[in-house]
Amino acid sequence: MKKTIYIALFGLAGLLSCSKEKLNPVPSNAVSDEQIFSSVEAATTALNGGMAYVGHYFALTLGTVMNEVMGEDATMTSGSYGFPTYNWNLYSYTYSQVPESEPWWFGYSNYIWSANYSGIDVANNIIAQMEEAEEESGKENLLGQAYALRGFCYLRLIRLFAQTYTTNANAPGVILRVTPADAASEHLGRASVGDVYKQIVDDLKYGYQHCSAGATDFFTPKSCALFLARAYQDMADWANAKTYAEIAASNTFDGSNLMSGDEWQSGFMDHNSEWLMFFNFTPTTSNYYASIPSFYYLAEAAYNVDADGKANIDDTQYLDTAEEGDYFENPLYGYSTVRWTKRFVDSFEDTDCRKLFPFYFYEEDGWFTSKFNHRGTVGDAEFPLARIAEAYLIEAEALAQTGGDAKSVLNALQAARGASATDGSLESIYYERRKELYGEGFRLPDIKRLHQPLIRSNDPEHWATVKDLPADSPRFMLPIPEVEMLYNKALTSADQNDFWKK
């Protein structure tokens, strides 16, 4: 497309990765607006480009893994136990992020910011060009997809770059642009958190009302409903959170619409009826190693382990040889840098199908998880963006907040997973979220919205200098990228998030 949002003008090309790949953006061809928006069929090409930003590893992989390793359940290899760090997300884990874009591994905020705003700009162009176009088949769904895309990208941005709604809805949020942008566009400052959430809700409601119930690698009414429930949960608007969680789950909370235990045990790699929306990582769409499973997975199981799950470190030499089958089940190395603490692993009962932590090599280096599998090749897997299980958890939390029967909803989810029933207290619901959604990018947003402290000091696997942080710490927000601060004339140094103000 000819137009690009001004906050992404610094570009994404030419950024060198560590040893395994190059950070190349999805290329765009020079095609005129007249061609792109000449029909719904042609404009769908632009939509496909916008949807690529939903799953682009700058946004999806970096953001998802970051949201986990900045919490307390996940940790990362330090490089001291035979596994290189590759720098990917290492500085998210250590809370060493900076506004600068160089070196790239310190400045992930730049890539998350630019990829999401690129998706927003695609949506803005579709909306501006096609709303007044002649009516034709597919136009309603195309516009619904564009509005949903914009709301979804803004929801990801506001959760990472701003205070929470319940902390201060009037605090600076992110830059709210709802019209196409080019180099001559007006520079905009940060809209309030409340105004950004209003836009998110309006956009997702439009998507809910106008998207077709088609393929779940695009937005559908039910996935839009779940994203609305997620936004209302952030806002502590429990009546609306409950309403849209019920729509997402077809108002069924008896466990019958959840994935089976066998499906959970097989590892997340193919969508099923519980997945309301997914992104399909392939060696093409994820630049091979940059899929989410690459960071979590080493092997589905190890055969040479002791009673406590400890594998023989000497066996790693067989991962890349013909003899690998003698030691590991379906091994795929990838980056394999993210681990899980023993405390978290031990919180799962043996009967719980979600206990997918097959082994560890060193106690100090944490446990691997096989929750996220590969379809035979590193980088080839589908990843859920919305699951009905989240609707159960939002419904339970809304009921607990308003005096309803949260216990029955929570217990239905636990029974489906093979876990013992607990009470329906908020604390039980909060911890069940950690067990059900681990690795899917929910931990840091939950720490923020629940005004919880970060407590890592109880887990010896955590080697980062930053172990504990108080509730509502300014370090839970990412910095506004330096290039944005430099070239956006509506911003001053006072508009930077607190921890990075100079």
C-alpha positions in Angstrom: 0.0 0.0 0.0 1.2 3.5 -0.7 0.2 4.9 2.7 2.0 3.9 5.9 1.3 5.2 9.3 3.8 7.8 10.4 4.8 6.0 13.6 6.2 3.2 11.6 8.2 5.3 9.2 11.5 4.1 10.7 10.9 0.7 9.1 11.6 -2.8 10.1 14.2 -4.0 7.6 17.8 -4.7 8.0 17.7 -5.7 11.7 20.0 -8.5 12.3 19.0 -11.4 14.6 21.2 -13.7 16.6 22.7 -16.7 14.9 19.5 -18.3 13.5 17.6 -15.8 11.4 17.2 -12.3 10.1 14.4 -10.1 11.2 12.7 -9.3 7.9 9.3 -7.8 7.7 6.6 -9.1 5.4 7.4 -7.4 2.0 4.8 -5.1 0.4 4.4 -4.5 -3.3 3.8 -1.0 -4.8 0.1 -1.2 -5.8 -2.1 1.9 -6.1 -5.0 2.5 -3.8 -7.3 2.5 -6.9 -6.3 -1.0 -7.6 -6.4 -2.3 -4.0 -9.8 -0.8 -3.3 -11.5 -1.3 -6.6 -13.7 -4.1 -5.3 -14.3 -6.2 -2.2 -12.2 -9.0 -3.8 -9.3 -6.7 -4.4 -9.6 -5.1 -1.0 -9.4 -8.5 0.6 -5.8 -8.6 -0.5 -5.2 -5.6 1.8 -7.1 -7.4 4.6 -4.9 -10.4 4.2 -1.9 -8.2 4.7 -3.4 -6.7 7.8 -4.2 -10.1 9.2 -0.5 -11.0 8.7 0.3 -8.4 11.3 -2.0 -10.2 13.8 0.3 -13.2 13.6 3.6 -11.5 12.7 6.3 -12.6 15.1 7.1 -9.0 15.8 3.7 -8.7 17.5 2.4 -12.2 18.3 5.6 -14.1 19.2 7.5 -11.3 20.9 4.4 -10.1 22.7 3.2 -13.5 23.8 6.5 -14.8 25.1 7.2 -11.4 26.7 4.0 -11.5 28.6 4.9 -14.9 30.1 8.6 -14.4 30.9 7.9 -11.0 32.6 5.8 -13.0 35.1 6.8 -15.5 37.8 5.8 -18.9 36.5 8.0 -18.8 33.4 11.7 -18.3 33.4 14.5 -18.5 30.7 17.7 -20.3 30.3 20.6 -18.2 31.4 23.0 -19.7 29.0 24.9 -21.5 31.8 23.5 -25.0 31.3 24.4 -26.0 27.8 21.6 -24.1 26.0 22.4 -20.7 24.4 20.0 -17.8 25.1 20.0 -16.4 21.5 19.0 -13.1 23.2 15.4 -13.6 22.1 13.2 -12.2 25.0 16.1 -12.5 27.4 15.9 -8.8 28.1 12.1 -8.9 28.6 12.7 -11.6 31.2 15.4 -9.4 32.9 13.3 -6.2 32.7 16.1 -4.6 30.7 13.9 -3.3 27.8 14.9 0.2 26.5 13.2 2.6 24.1 16.1 2.4 21.6 15.9 0.1 18.6 19.6 -0.9 18.7 20.7 -3.4 19.6 17.4 -5.0 18.6 17.2 -7.5 21.5 17.0 -4.7 24.0 14.3 -2.8 22.2 11.4 -5.1 21.5 8.9 -2.3 22.1 9.9 -0.9 18.7 8.8 -4.0 16.8 5.6 -4.7 18.8 4.6 -1.1 18.4 5.3 -0.9 14.7 3.7 -4.2 13.7 0.5 -3.4 15.5 0.3 0.1 14.1 0.9 -1.4 10.6 -2.1 -3.6 11.1 -4.1 -0.6 12.3 -3.1 1.4 9.3 -4.3 -1.4 7.0 -7.6 -1.4 8.8 -8.0 2.4 8.6 -7.4 2.3 4.9 -10.0 -0.4 4.3 -12.5 1.4 6.4 -11.9 4.8 4.7 -11.9 3.4 1.2 -14.6 0.8 1.4 -17.4 2.3 3.6 -18.6 4.5 0.8 -18.0 1.9 -1.9 -20.9 0.4 -3.8 -22.7 -2.5 -2.0 -21.5 -5.9 -3.1 -21.3 -9.4 -1.7 -18.7 -9.6 1.1 -18.5 -5.9 1.8 -20.2 -6.2 5.3 -17.7 -8.9 6.4 -14.7 -7.0 4.9 -15.6 -3.9 7.0 -16.3 -6.1 10.0 -12.9 -7.7 9.7 -11.2 -4.3 9.4 -12.9 -2.9 12.5 -12.1 -6.0 14.5 -8.5 -5.9 13.3 -8.1 -2.3 14.5 -9.7 -3.1 17.9 -7.6 -6.2 18.4 -4.4 -4.4 17.6 -5.3 -1.5 20.0 -6.1 -4.0 22.7 -2.7 -5.5 22.4 -1.0 -2.1 22.5 -2.9 -0.6 25.4 -2.1 -3.7 27.6 1.6 -3.4 27.0 2.3 0.4 26.8 0.0 2.0 29.4 -1.4 1.8 32.9 -4.4 -0.3 33.4 -8.0 1.1 33.1 -8.7 0.5 36.7 -5.6 2.2 37.8 -6.3 5.5 36.0 -8.6 5.6 32.9 -7.4 9.2 32.4 -3.7 8.2 32.2 -1.8 8.4 28.9 -2.7 5.4 26.7 -1.4 5.0 23.1 -1.7 7.0 20.0 -5.3 6.7 18.7 -5.4 7.1 14.9 -8.6 6.0 13.2 -8.0 7.5 9.7 -5.4 6.6 7.1 -2.0 8.2 7.7 0.8 9.5 5.5 3.8 11.7 6.0 1.6 14.8 5.9 -0.9 13.6 8.5 -1.4 15.5 11.8 0.8 14.3 14.6 -1.1 12.9 17.5 -0.3 12.7 21.2 -1.3 9.8 23.5 -5.0 9.4 23.9 -6.2 8.5 27.4 -6.5 4.9 28.4 -10.3 5.4 28.7 -10.6 6.8 25.2 -8.5 3.9 23.7 -10.7 1.3 25.4 -13.8 3.1 24.1 -12.4 2.7 20.6 -11.5 -0.9 21.2 -15.1 -1.7 22.4 -16.7 0.2 19.5 -14.5 -1.5 16.9 -15.0 -5.0 18.3 -18.7 -4.5 18.6 -18.8 -3.5 15.0 -16.8 -6.7 14.2 -19.2 -8.7 16.3 -22.2 -7.4 14.4 -20.7 -7.5 10.9 -18.1 -10.3 10.6 -19.4 -13.5 9.1 -19.2 -16.8 11.0 -16.6 -18.2 8.6 -13.1 -19.5 9.0 -11.6 -19.1 12.4 -8.2 -17.9 11.1 -10.2 -14.6 10.6 -12.4 -12.7 13.0 -15.9 -14.2 13.7 -18.7 -12.9 15.8 -17.7 -15.3 18.6 -14.0 -14.4 18.6 -15.0 -10.7 18.6 -17.3 -11.5 21.6 -14.4 -13.1 23.5 -12.1 -10.1 22.7 -14.9 -7.8 24.0 -15.2 -9.9 27.1 -11.4 -9.6 27.6 -11.6 -5.8 27.1 -14.5 -5.4 29.6 -12.6 -7.6 32.0 -9.7 -5.1 31.8 -12.3 -2.4 32.6 -13.9 -4.3 35.5 -17.2 -3.9 33.7 -18.5 -7.3 34.9 -22.0 -7.1 33.4 -20.6 -6.7 29.9 -17.7 -9.1 30.4 -20.3 -11.7 31.5 -22.6 -11.0 28.5 -19.9 -11.4 25.9 -18.2 -14.4 27.6 -21.6 -16.1 27.4 -22.0 -15.3 23.7 -18.5 -16.6 23.0 -19.3 -19.9 24.9 -22.8 -20.1 23.4 -23.9 -19.8 27.1 -22.7 -23.3 27.7 -20.5 -23.8 30.8 -20.9 -27.5 31.4 -17.6 -28.5 29.8 -19.1 -30.0 26.7 -17.7 -27.3 24.4 -14.1 -27.6 25.7 -11.4 -29.5 23.9 -10.9 -33.0 25.2 -8.1 -34.2 27.4 -6.5 -36.0 24.5 -6.5 -32.9 22.4 -4.8 -31.0 25.2 -2.3 -33.8 25.7 -1.4 -33.9 22.0 0.0 -30.3 22.3 -1.4 -27.2 20.7 -0.6 -27.4 17.0 -4.0 -27.8 15.2 -7.1 -25.8 15.9 -10.2 -27.6 17.2 -13.8 -26.6 18.1 -12.7 -24.8 21.3 -10.4 -22.5 19.4 -12.5 -19.5 18.3 -9.6 -17.9 16.5 -6.1 -19.0 15.6 -3.0 -18.0 13.6 -1.3 -20.6 11.4 2.5 -20.5 11.9 4.3 -22.0 9.0 8.0 -21.9 7.9 6.8 -19.1 5.6 4.7 -16.9 7.9 6.9 -17.2 10.9 10.4 -17.0 9.4 11.0 -20.6 10.4 12.3 -20.4 14.0 10.1 -17.4 15.0 7.0 -19.4 15.9 5.9 -19.5 19.5 6.5 -23.3 19.9 10.1 -22.7 18.9 10.7 -20.9 22.1 8.9 -23.4 24.4 9.5 -26.8 23.0 12.5 -29.2 23.0 10.8 -32.6 22.9 7.5 -34.1 23.7 9.1 -36.5 26.1 12.5 -37.8 27.2 13.0 -41.6 27.7 16.1 -41.4 29.9 14.7 -39.6 33.0 14.7 -40.4 36.7 11.7 -40.5 38.9 11.7 -36.8 39.4 11.7 -36.0 35.7 15.4 -35.2 35.4 16.9 -36.0 32.0 20.5 -36.8 31.3 22.2 -33.7 29.9 24.5 -35.9 27.8 21.5 -37.0 25.8 21.2 -33.6 24.2 24.0 -34.6 21.8 21.5 -36.9 20.1 18.9 -34.3 19.3 20.4 -33.6 15.8 21.5 -37.1 14.9 19.9 -40.3 13.6 19.9 -41.7 17.1 17.7 -39.1 18.5 14.7 -41.5 18.7 16.5 -43.5 21.3 16.4 -40.6 23.8 13.6 -38.2 22.9 10.1 -38.4 21.5 9.5 -36.0 18.6 12.5 -33.7 19.4 12.6 -30.4 17.6 15.2 -28.0 19.0 14.0 -24.6 17.8 15.2 -21.9 20.3 13.8 -23.8 23.3 14.8 -21.0 25.7 11.7 -20.7 27.9 11.3 -22.8 31.0 8.8 -23.2 33.9 9.4 -23.2 37.6 9.2 -26.3 39.8 6.6 -24.6 42.0 4.4 -24.1 38.9 4.9 -27.6 37.6 4.0 -29.0 41.1 0.8 -27.1 41.2 -0.7 -29.5 38.6 -2.1 -32.8 39.8 -0.9 -35.8 37.9 -4.4 -36.4 36.6 -4.5 -32.9 35.1 -4.2 -33.1 31.3 -2.5 -29.7 31.3 0.5 -31.0 33.1 2.7 -31.0 30.1 6.2 -30.6 31.6 8.0 -33.7 30.3 11.5 -33.2 31.8 14.3 -30.9 32.9 18.1 -31.1 32.6 19.1 -29.0 35.5 17.0 -27.9 38.4 18.4 -24.4 38.1 17.3 -24.1 34.5 13.7 -25.1 34.8 11.3 -27.5 33.1 10.4 -27.7 29.4 6.8 -27.7 28.3 5.3 -29.6 25.5 2.0 -27.7 25.5 2.9 -26.2 22.2 3.8 -28.8 19.7 5.0 -28.7 16.1 3.6 -30.5 13.0 6.9 -32.2 12.1 8.9 -29.1 11.4 10.0 -26.2 13.6 7.8 -23.2 12.8 4.8 -25.3 11.6 1.9 -25.1 14.1 -1.3 -23.3 14.7 -1.6 -21.1 17.8 -4.8 -20.1 19.6 -5.7 -16.4 19.8 -9.1 -17.1 21.5 -10.3 -20.2 23.3 -13.7 -21.0 24.9 -11.8 -21.9 28.1 -11.0 -18.2 28.5 -14.7 -17.4 28.3 -15.3 -19.9 31.2 -12.7 -18.1 33.3 -14.1 -14.6 32.5 -17.6 -15.8 33.3 -16.4 -17.3 36.6 -14.6 -14.1 37.5 -17.6 -12.0 36.6 -19.9 -14.2 38.7 -17.5 -14.1 41.7 -17.3 -10.3 41.4 -21.1 -10.0 41.4 -22.1 -12.7 43.9 -23.1 -15.4 41.4 -22.3 -19.1 41.2 -18.7 -18.9 40.0 -17.9 -22.3 41.5 -20.0 -24.4 39.1 -18.4 -22.7 36.1 -14.9 -23.1 37.4 -15.5 -26.7 38.5 -16.8 -27.6 35.0 -13.5 -26.4 33.5 -11.5 -28.2 36.1 -13.4 -31.4 35.6 -12.8 -31.3 31.9 -9.1 -31.0 32.6 -8.9 -33.8 35.1 -8.3 -31.4 38.0 -9.9 -31.5 41.4 -12.7 -29.0 42.1 -11.8 -25.9 44.2 -14.0 -23.2 45.7 -15.2 -20.4 43.5 -13.2 -17.7 45.1 -11.4 -15.0 43.1 -8.0 -16.4 44.2 -8.9 -19.8 42.9 -10.1 -18.3 39.6 -6.9 -16.3 39.3 -4.7 -19.3 39.8 -6.8 -21.4 37.4 -6.2 -18.8 34.7 -2.4 -19.3 35.2 -2.8 -23.1 34.8 -5.2 -23.0 31.9 -3.6 -20.2 29.9 0.1 -20.6 30.5 2.2 -19.8 27.6 -0.6 -18.0 25.8 0.4 -14.4 26.8 -1.9 -13.7 29.8 0.4 -13.5 32.8 1.7 -9.9 32.6 -1.7 -8.5 31.7 -3.2 -10.3 34.7 -0.5 -9.0 37.0 -1.3 -5.5 35.9 -5.1 -5.6 35.9 -5.3 -7.4 39.2 -2.8 -5.0 40.8 -0.6 -7.9 41.9 3.1 -7.7 42.8 5.7 -9.7 40.9 7.2 -12.2 43.3 10.0 -14.3 41.8 12.2 -14.6 44.9 10.4 -17.8 46.0 11.5 -19.7 42.9 15.3 -20.5 42.8 15.1 -20.9 39.0 14.8 -17.1 38.6 18.3 -15.8 38.0 17.4 -12.3 36.8 18.4 -9.3 39.0 14.8 -8.1 39.0 13.0 -10.7 41.1 10.3 -8.8 42.9 8.3 -5.7 41.9 5.5 -3.9 43.7 2.0 -3.9 42.4 1.4 -1.3 39.7 5.1 -0.9 39.1 5.9 1.4 36.2 8.2 -1.3 34.9 5.2 -3.3 33.9 4.7 -0.9 31.0 6.9 -1.0 27.9 8.7 2.2 26.8 7.3 4.3 24.0 9.8 3.7 21.2 12.5 6.3 20.9 11.9 6.9 17.2 8.2 7.7 18.0 9.3 10.1 20.7 11.8 11.7 18.2 9.7 12.1 15.1 6.2 12.6 16.6 6.0 16.3 17.2 3.0 16.0 19.4 5.1 14.2 22.0 7.6 15.6 24.4 9.9 13.8 26.8 7.2 14.2 29.5 5.0 11.8 27.4 7.4 8.8 27.9 6.3 6.2 30.4 7.7 6.9 33.8 10.5 4.4 34.2 12.2 5.7 31.0 11.8 9.4 31.4 15.0 11.3 31.1 
